[in-house]
Every structure is written in C-alpha cells, then in structure tokens.
C-alpha cells in the first residue's frame, strides 16, 4: 500500500529513491522515522546519510524531524578506488560515473519535475538558492562556463600522458551575489523553479553542480576539480548549460571511501531549519530525538527541569500535541529566549515555564 499523499502512476512500482543527511548518531532515529512516516522500504544507512525508497509526496517528506537535508537520489555506487589510480585515470573514472547510466539522470529529472508540480504546500524545489548547500570555499564547487574548455583539455592530456606533471588549476571564480533581500530571492527562486518544471526537454535546463570529496579521494583531487569534470560530462551527455548564478537545477555529488552518490536537493531550506523556532538553541534534530526517547503518550505531563531555550519542549509539543509541558531553568536570559520560541510556535498556552533550580521554582510570567 502506498503512503499517504502518494500519486498513483507518478512513480515506478515500489516508489522512488531518496536520501537524507543526518547528524552523526541520528541515523537510527531517521531510519525509524522514514519507515513510520513514509512507509519507506529498502532503508539503509552509512555514516551521515540514510537512503530509502518511498511513494510519499514532497509535503509528507517535509514532516521528517530527524533529517538535515532531503535529496532525490540519482545514482549511488561503490566508491572509486584511489590507491592504484593515476590522477588522470581517477578523473576519467569520475566521468564514467556520470555517463555510464544516462537513463537514471533522465528518470530523476522527470520525477523531480513531478514532485515540484505536486508540492501542494507551495514551497518550490530549491534550485535557485544563492547558497543552498552552504559550500565552503576550496571544498565544494560549481562549474563555470569560462573554464570548461580549458578543463576538458587538461583532463584529456592527463588521461593520455601519465608521466606529465599535473597542470596548475585556475582559481575558483566567485560569481554568486549573496546580498539580496529575502523577497527578491524568493521571487527568483519561484521563477527558476517554474521554468525548470515546465521545460519542454532536458536540453532546456541550466545547472550548477556542487561536489564534496572526502577520505583518500580528497588527497588526489579537490571538490572543485571533481565538480568541473562532472559538469563537463553532463554538458556533453545532455547538452545542459552551466549557470553559476541562476541555475534551474542544483546537483550535489559526494565521493568518499564508502560510496559515490549524486542527487538533487529538494527543498530551499534544510528540514532542520524550523520555522517555529525564534531563538536557536539545541539543534532541532537532536531535540526531537531526545523527546522521542521519552515515549510521550497522550494526556501525560512532561517536565524538562533544565529547559534552556525550550527547544526540546517545542519539538515535543509540535509532535505530541495532547500533552501538557513544563519547563524550568535558573537563567532569566534562557527563559526569555524560551518565551520567544513558545510565542513564535504558538505554544505558550500549552507549555508552562518556571524559574528556579530543582530545589525551588516560581512561575515565570510572559511579558506582553
């Protein structure tokens, strides 16, 4: 039986493949959650990522509480072996990873468009964000059209002349403009997503690729180099055009000692960024996991004796509504922050705050 919100006929039998990133140690929580919320199958994990198959729609997947980011999986395979590879051969292996199954790319693009079209909550797929994956300078890279031809020549030279010295790479060009107002950025995101969703053919797409290399691969090539090689392969394979500033499609690739994986980020902001939290405290995914361990039941009274900014209480109250919650803390500044969070979440009537230590408390009054 398909999960709630599934669109019969929009995905292949058994569902589509996705993966989420998760904080270290939270993978078991996320595995249980995707099974419970999404009726997911083929659930497996590696450090920091959980892979699963589901028929659920995007609004259903937005409800995941222990995940950081959500991706549509394009392909995943065993890691590229580094120990015996020359650098040029390694880059060719990366090209092969991109090119050996073009059908998986076209299938993923088609499903990505359907997910965007059927997102009834109105939050479009995150394909125009100025910095959607929080790339670090020197680590993850988006390919730039000006360097594509030069990079292609370098790859060919290295693959046919193993005795040659590695040619120096040009500096990463920074073309992104981050100083935009939220309103203008949201309008641009909407326009880019609509254009990509209704494009008549894959050739109409513009793209940007971000690559992360870790483990032994990182000692041989950087994320910048891997991203450029992958971008060249996509341009030759599908005729897509690279666009650093306003791409229709954002692609994420991670090459590590455990796996090679590539996917499409599905949301503009991380799942872990809660709209109902005003003041950041304990990470929301950890707070939700801690609350879930308590096995809260309807009608219970839940006490957090050192509530801080109230993050655990807010996460619990959002997930288990038919419960009354009490939080206590000795710090005025922490309780003021907790008040802001409770008001922003609309939970002030369900969560009582007390000032004091375990030895003695007094009721904390909300200021108007």
Helices and strands as residue ranges (DSSP letters): E 16-21, H 27-38, E 41-46, E 49-54, H 58-61, E 69-77, H 87-99, H 102-117, G 145-147, H 148-160, H 182-197, G 202-204, E 206-213, G 215-219, H 223-238, E 241-242, E 249-255, E 260-265, H 284-293, E 301-304, H 311-319, E 324-329, H 332-345, E 351-357, E 360-363
